[in-house]
Amino acid sequence: MIIEQFIFTIVSLAIFVYMFFKMIKNNDTSYIVILILEAIGIGLNFLGFALYIELNMLLNILKYVLSIIIPGVVIILEVRGMTLIEIMNIARARVYLTVGNDKKAKEALLNLVSKVPDSYKGHKMLAEVYEKEGGMRKSIDEYVQAIDINKKDYDSYYKVAELLNHLDKKDEATEMLFNLLNKKPDMYKATELLGDILISKEMYKEAVNVYQDALKYNPVSYEINYNLGIAYTMLNDFQNAKICYEKAAQINSMLYNAKYSLAEIALIYKELEEAEKRFLETIEEDELSADAYYELAKIYLMKGEKETAINYVNTAIDINSKKIVEKVRKEPLFIPIMARISIPFNLENQEEKETKLAEKEIKAKEHLEEMVDITRHLSYNDINLLKKNAKEKNGRNINLENIEKQSDERQK
């Protein structure tokens, strides 16, 4: 008992003296709080020693916590590069954020970065608070300062690019993401954002390169294969798009968007049986079921099976009447059966269902549907020529409109 108290006294006093001189050296009054806590713990020990009484378990634990554990944690954090003022302000900010008081948290962090300008954690937390408030420009400034302090903070690199994209500064975001992927090429979320931006800017070849580089680090990612398929689709490289969509569908059997794209590519190549099979797989997805039934109706009209076509097109209208009726009215194939298509009377009052597809998916889907219309009147010889050109060009853009014009000239 006496030995334990003696050892405790020596250790706690040594820590107290160390903290006192740190306060004097750094001219930092933040240490006063730690010194007060230590004094309370030392006082409890002295009380027990002076009165020859044994402190109960709770007081015994308390004296160790106040005199040794808390200052010990502070010393360890300081050894790792954090100052006491940084520790205390970040702790305060976390408490305020936990209770939902963002204003007080911001005040604590602003106080910190004003006194410790090179506080990495302070700048990063302040950036997160600004982002939460919607102050994207201020958030970018703080993330940039965090990056200047910690060059390997790749998450902050990404956040800056993401915020720049939200501010419609796509060129700056693109440059930031290319720099990030040069440093950390396996960062998928950076690849995904960069690919989205490049596709939105119609820089499809660059998007292909980005996705191909990403596949080196994660070849079994269905997202990367699927996105690569979209990029190839926009380049009219349907052979490579098909390979990517097939791989994506193999990795994730629930990826109905890839199956729908495969069905449309099959229609481009006049492979009706393959297209029918893929559309039948796609009808399980609510988002695509109406379009799939509509396309199946077209296939059965081409095959001369009008009754089946009528059933499919009416099913498509039941699912999404406004969208499908508009497509039916524009499609010459449906003219012979128009009288048997059930068009609702209150069509104008119905709202088209909101899509859950991403912008790039909508873009690719509409492009494939347009290409199906363009290639519809091509002969099988023209389609074979299209496939041959696709292989020879190995991913370069294929002008389907020119092929169609050549076909029309031969027919004349």
C-alpha positions in Angstrom: 0.0 0.0 0.0 2.7 2.5 1.0 5.0 1.4 -1.8 2.2 1.8 -4.3 1.4 5.3 -3.0 5.1 6.3 -3.1 5.5 5.1 -6.7 2.3 6.9 -7.7 3.5 10.1 -6.0 6.8 10.0 -7.8 5.3 9.3 -11.3 2.4 11.8 -11.0 4.7 14.6 -9.7 7.1 14.0 -12.6 4.2 14.2 -15.1 2.9 17.4 -13.3 6.3 19.0 -13.5 6.7 18.0 -17.2 3.3 19.5 -18.1 4.1 22.7 -16.1 7.3 23.3 -18.0 5.5 22.5 -21.3 3.0 25.2 -20.5 5.8 27.7 -19.8 7.7 26.8 -22.9 4.8 26.9 -25.3 3.1 29.8 -23.5 -0.1 27.7 -23.8 -2.8 28.2 -21.1 -4.6 25.0 -22.3 -2.2 23.0 -20.0 -3.9 24.6 -17.0 -6.9 22.2 -17.3 -4.6 19.2 -17.4 -2.6 20.6 -14.4 -5.8 21.1 -12.4 -6.9 17.5 -13.1 -3.5 16.2 -12.1 -3.6 18.3 -8.9 -6.9 16.7 -7.9 -5.6 13.2 -8.5 -2.4 14.0 -6.5 -4.5 15.6 -3.8 -6.7 12.4 -3.4 -3.5 10.3 -3.1 -2.0 12.7 -0.5 -5.3 12.7 1.5 -5.2 8.9 1.8 -1.5 9.0 2.6 -1.8 11.8 5.3 -4.8 10.3 7.0 -3.6 6.7 6.8 -6.8 5.6 5.1 -7.2 3.4 2.1 -9.2 5.0 -0.7 -12.1 3.0 -2.0 -11.9 1.5 -5.5 -13.8 4.4 -7.2 -11.5 7.1 -5.8 -8.4 4.9 -6.4 -9.4 4.6 -10.1 -10.2 8.3 -10.3 -6.8 9.4 -9.0 -5.0 7.3 -11.6 -7.3 8.6 -14.4 -6.7 12.2 -13.4 -3.0 12.1 -12.6 -1.6 9.6 -15.0 -3.9 8.3 -17.7 -5.3 11.6 -19.0 -1.9 13.4 -19.1 -0.3 10.2 -20.4 -2.7 10.2 -23.4 -1.9 13.8 -24.0 1.8 13.1 -24.0 1.4 10.2 -26.4 -0.7 12.3 -28.8 1.9 15.1 -28.6 4.7 12.6 -29.5 2.6 11.8 -32.6 2.6 15.4 -33.6 -0.6 16.9 -32.0 -0.5 19.8 -29.6 -2.7 20.1 -26.5 -4.7 22.9 -28.0 -5.4 20.8 -31.1 -6.4 17.9 -28.9 -8.8 19.9 -26.8 -10.4 21.9 -29.7 -10.9 18.8 -31.8 -12.5 17.0 -28.8 -14.8 20.0 -28.2 -15.7 20.0 -31.9 -16.5 16.3 -31.9 -18.8 16.7 -28.8 -20.6 19.7 -30.4 -21.1 17.7 -33.7 -22.4 14.7 -31.8 -25.1 16.9 -30.1 -25.9 18.6 -33.4 -24.4 22.0 -32.6 -22.5 22.7 -35.8 -22.1 26.4 -35.0 -20.1 25.8 -31.8 -18.1 23.0 -33.5 -17.1 25.5 -36.3 -16.1 28.1 -33.7 -13.9 25.5 -31.9 -12.2 24.5 -35.2 -11.8 28.1 -36.4 -10.1 28.9 -33.1 -7.8 25.9 -33.6 -6.7 26.7 -37.1 -6.1 30.4 -36.2 -3.7 29.3 -33.4 -2.3 26.2 -35.2 -2.4 26.9 -38.9 -0.8 23.6 -39.8 -3.4 21.5 -38.0 -4.3 18.8 -40.5 -7.3 17.5 -38.5 -8.5 21.0 -37.8 -8.6 21.9 -41.5 -10.2 18.6 -42.5 -12.9 18.7 -39.9 -13.6 22.4 -40.7 -14.0 21.4 -44.4 -16.5 18.7 -43.5 -18.5 21.2 -41.4 -18.5 23.7 -44.3 -19.6 21.0 -46.7 -22.4 20.0 -44.4 -23.6 23.6 -44.3 -23.5 23.9 -48.1 -20.5 26.2 -48.2 -18.7 24.3 -51.0 -16.1 27.0 -51.8 -15.0 27.3 -48.2 -15.0 23.6 -47.9 -12.7 23.3 -50.9 -10.3 25.8 -49.4 -10.1 23.8 -46.2 -9.6 20.5 -48.0 -6.8 22.0 -50.0 -5.1 23.2 -46.9 -5.5 19.7 -45.4 -3.9 18.3 -48.6 -1.0 20.8 -48.3 -0.3 19.4 -44.8 -0.8 15.8 -45.7 0.0 15.0 -49.3 -1.3 11.4 -48.9 -4.8 12.5 -47.9 -6.4 11.0 -51.1 -9.9 11.3 -49.7 -9.5 15.0 -49.5 -8.3 15.0 -53.1 -11.4 13.2 -54.1 -13.7 15.6 -52.1 -12.2 18.6 -53.8 -12.9 17.1 -57.2 -16.4 16.1 -56.1 -17.2 19.6 -54.9 -15.7 21.2 -58.0 -18.0 19.0 -60.1 -21.0 20.1 -58.0 -19.9 23.7 -58.8 -19.9 22.7 -62.5 -16.2 23.2 -62.7 -15.7 20.0 -64.7 -12.4 20.9 -66.2 -10.8 21.6 -62.8 -12.5 18.4 -61.4 -11.1 16.4 -64.3 -7.6 17.6 -63.7 -7.8 16.9 -60.0 -9.1 13.4 -60.6 -6.4 12.6 -63.2 -3.7 13.8 -60.7 -5.4 11.7 -58.0 -5.4 8.5 -60.1 -1.8 9.0 -61.0 -1.0 8.9 -57.2 -3.6 6.2 -56.3 -4.7 4.4 -59.5 -6.8 1.8 -57.6 -9.2 4.3 -56.1 -12.5 3.2 -57.6 -14.7 6.1 -56.6 -12.2 8.5 -58.3 -12.4 6.4 -61.4 -16.2 6.4 -61.3 -16.5 10.1 -60.9 -13.9 10.8 -63.6 -15.6 8.4 -66.0 -19.0 10.1 -65.4 -17.5 13.6 -66.0 -15.8 12.4 -69.2 -18.9 10.8 -70.6 -20.9 14.0 -69.8 -18.3 15.9 -71.8 -18.6 13.4 -74.6 -14.9 12.4 -74.1 -15.6 8.8 -74.7 -12.2 7.6 -75.7 -10.7 9.2 -72.6 -13.4 7.4 -70.5 -12.5 4.1 -72.1 -8.8 4.6 -71.2 -9.7 5.5 -67.6 -11.9 2.4 -67.1 -9.3 0.1 -68.8 -6.7 1.4 -66.4 -9.0 0.7 -63.5 -9.6 -2.9 -64.6 -5.9 -3.6 -64.1 -6.5 -3.3 -60.3 -10.0 -4.7 -60.1 -10.7 -6.9 -63.2 -13.8 -8.5 -61.6 -15.6 -5.3 -60.8 -19.0 -5.4 -62.5 -19.3 -1.6 -62.2 -16.1 -0.9 -64.1 -17.0 -3.5 -66.8 -20.5 -2.0 -67.1 -19.2 1.6 -67.3 -16.6 0.6 -69.9 -19.5 -1.0 -71.9 -21.3 2.4 -71.8 -18.2 4.2 -73.0 -17.8 1.8 -75.9 -21.5 2.1 -76.7 -21.2 5.9 -77.1 -18.3 5.2 -79.5 -20.5 2.8 -81.5 -18.0 0.1 -80.8 -20.7 -2.5 -80.1 -18.5 -5.5 -80.3 -16.4 -4.4 -77.4 -19.4 -3.0 -75.6 -21.0 -6.4 -75.8 -18.0 -8.1 -74.3 -18.0 -5.7 -71.4 -21.8 -6.0 -70.8 -21.6 -9.8 -70.9 -18.8 -9.8 -68.3 -20.6 -7.4 -66.1 -23.8 -9.5 -66.3 -21.8 -12.6 -65.5 -20.3 -11.0 -62.4 -23.6 -9.6 -61.2 -26.6 -11.6 -62.5 -28.9 -8.8 -61.2 -27.4 -6.2 -63.4 -30.5 -5.9 -65.7 -29.2 -2.7 -67.4 -26.4 -4.7 -68.9 -28.8 -7.3 -70.2 -31.0 -4.7 -71.7 -28.0 -3.2 -73.5 -27.0 -6.7 -74.8 -30.6 -7.1 -76.1 -30.4 -3.8 -78.0 -27.0 -4.7 -79.5 -28.5 -8.1 -80.6 -31.2 -6.1 -82.4 -28.6 -4.0 -84.1 -27.0 -7.2 -85.4 -30.4 -8.6 -86.3 -30.0 -11.5 -83.8 -33.7 -11.6 -82.9 -33.5 -14.8 -80.8 -30.7 -13.5 -78.7 -32.5 -10.1 -78.3 -35.7 -11.8 -77.2 -33.9 -13.9 -74.6 -32.2 -10.8 -73.1 -35.4 -8.8 -73.0 -37.2 -11.6 -71.3 -34.5 -11.5 -68.6 -34.9 -7.8 -68.3 -38.7 -7.7 -67.6 -38.0 -8.7 -64.0 -36.6 -5.2 -63.4 -39.3 -2.6 -62.7 -37.2 0.2 -64.1 -36.8 -1.5 -67.5 -39.9 -3.8 -67.8 -42.1 -1.4 -69.8 -39.3 -0.8 -72.4 -38.5 -4.6 -72.5 -42.1 -5.5 -73.2 -42.3 -2.8 -75.9 -39.2 -4.1 -77.6 -40.5 -7.7 -77.4 -43.7 -6.5 -79.1 -41.5 -5.1 -82.0 -39.6 -8.4 -82.3 -42.8 -10.4 -82.6 -44.1 -8.0 -85.2 -40.9 -8.6 -87.2 -41.5 -12.4 -86.8 -45.1 -12.0 -87.9 -46.7 -13.0 -84.6 -49.2 -10.2 -84.2 -51.2 -11.7 -81.2 -48.1 -12.0 -79.1 -47.0 -8.5 -80.1 -50.4 -7.1 -79.1 -50.2 -8.7 -75.7 -46.7 -7.4 -75.1 -47.3 -3.9 -76.1 -50.5 -3.7 -74.0 -48.5 -5.0 -71.0 -45.9 -2.3 -71.6 -48.7 0.4 -71.7 -50.1 -0.9 -68.4 -46.7 -0.5 -66.7 -45.9 3.0 -68.1 -48.6 4.2 -70.3 -47.4 7.8 -71.0 -43.9 6.8 -72.1 -44.9 3.7 -74.1 -47.9 5.2 -76.0 -45.6 8.1 -77.2 -43.1 5.5 -78.5 -45.8 3.4 -80.1 -47.3 6.4 -82.0 -43.9 7.1 -83.5 -43.1 3.5 -84.5 -44.4 2.5 -88.0 -44.3 -1.2 -87.0 -47.4 -0.8 -84.9 -49.6 0.8 -87.6 -51.2 -2.6 -88.6 -52.2 -3.4 -85.0 -52.9 0.1 -83.8 -56.7 -0.5 -83.5 -56.1 -3.3 -81.0 -53.7 -1.4 -78.8 -55.3 -0.2 -75.5 -54.5 3.5 -75.1 -55.9 5.0 -71.9 -58.4 7.9 -72.3 -56.9 10.0 -69.6 -53.3 9.8 -70.9 -52.6 13.5 -70.6 -53.3 13.4 -66.9 -50.9 10.6 -66.2 -47.3 11.3 -65.1 -44.4 9.4 -66.5 -42.6 7.4 -63.9 -39.4 8.8 -62.6 -36.3 6.9 -63.7 -33.7 5.6 -61.3 -31.1 5.3 -64.1 -28.0 7.4 -63.9 -27.5 10.1 -66.6 -24.9 8.1 -68.4 -27.1 5.0 -68.4 -30.0 7.0 -69.9 -27.6 8.4 -72.5 -26.3 4.9 -73.5 -29.8 3.4 -73.5 -31.2 6.1 -75.8 -28.2 5.9 -78.1 -28.6 2.1 -78.5 -32.3 2.5 -79.2 -31.5 5.2 -81.8 -28.9 2.9 -83.4 -31.5 0.1 -83.6 -33.7 2.4 -85.6 -30.8 3.5 -87.9 -29.7 -0.1 -88.6 -33.2 -1.6 -89.0 -33.2 -1.4 -92.8 -29.7 -2.6 -93.3 -29.3 -6.0 -95.0 -27.6 -8.9 -93.4 -24.5 -8.2 -95.6 -24.4 -4.7 -94.3 -24.6 -6.0 -90.7 -21.7 -8.4 -91.4 -19.7 -5.5 -92.8 -20.5 -3.6 -89.7 -19.2 -6.4 -87.5 -16.1 -6.8 -89.7 -15.4 -3.0 -89.5 -15.8 -3.1 -85.8 -13.1 -5.8 -85.4 -10.8 -4.1 -87.8 -11.1 -0.6 -86.2 -10.6 -2.2 -82.8 -12.5 0.4 -80.8 -12.5 3.4 -83.1 -15.7 5.2 -83.9 -17.9 3.5 -86.6 -20.2 5.8 -88.7 -23.4 3.8 -88.9 -25.2 6.5 -90.8 -22.7 6.2 -93.7 -23.2 2.5 -93.9 -27.0 3.0 -94.0 -26.5 5.5 -96.9 -24.4 3.1 -98.8 -27.0 0.4 -98.4 -29.8 2.7 -99.6 -27.7 3.7 -102.7 -27.2 0.0 -103.6 -30.9 -0.7 -103.2 -31.7 2.2 -105.6 
